[in-house]
Amino acid sequence: GMKTLLERMGGASAVMDALEGLHDRMLADDTLTPFLEGVDVEVWTSKQFDFLGRVLGASEYDGDMLRRSHQRLVDKGLDDPHFDVTLEYLQAALRDAEVPEDCIPEVTEVFESTRRDILCQP
């Protein structure tokens, strides 16, 4: 049968490697660190991992949950430029994790599809 995007990316370990690379880049960026204060990175990673596992495995995600969990960050000023730079870091992290190049636009599209919920936009 058809492989899911998750499988084509190299499975859970590739996703975990990419998330760790993404978080390292985000935590090194002064424009993003204000939004990461007090974040438990392990909890954040496991939440993102669960989320990505669902989305990349082609099931639905809960937009309302994303809105609730990001509202306080939007109140602090989280906006499109922060999302844009995070997407760039994601792409770099995916390449570092040796995710096949043809998967990267698809993973980016999955993240892009969450933009309005993460930024609490109408």
Residue pairs with C-beta under 8 A, 6 or more apart in sequence:
4 56
4 57
4 58
5 56
5 57
5 58
5 103
5 106
5 107
5 110
6 12
6 15
6 52
6 53
6 56
6 57
8 100
8 103
9 15
9 18
9 56
9 94
9 99
9 100
9 103
9 107
10 97
10 98
10 99
10 100
12 49
12 53
14 97
14 98
14 99
15 49
15 52
15 53
15 56
15 97
16 45
16 49
17 93
17 96
17 97
17 98
18 90
18 93
18 94
18 96
18 97
18 99
19 45
19 48
19 49
19 52
19 93
20 45
20 93
21 92
21 93
21 94
21 96
21 97
22 86
22 89
22 90
22 93
23 41
23 44
23 45
24 93
25 89
25 92
25 93
26 32
26 33
26 36
26 86
26 89
27 33
27 36
27 41
29 85
29 89
31 81
31 82
31 85
32 82
32 85
32 86
34 76
34 77
35 73
35 76
35 78
35 82
51 61
52 110
54 60
54 61
55 61
55 110
55 114
56 107
56 110
61 114
63 114
63 117
64 117
66 114
66 117
66 118
67 117
67 118
67 120
70 78
70 117
70 118
70 119
70 120
71 120
74 119
74 120
78 118
78 119
79 119
80 115
80 119
83 115
83 118
83 119
86 111
87 108
87 111
87 112
90 107
90 108
90 111
91 104
91 108
94 103
94 104
94 107
95 101
95 104
99 107
115 121
116 122
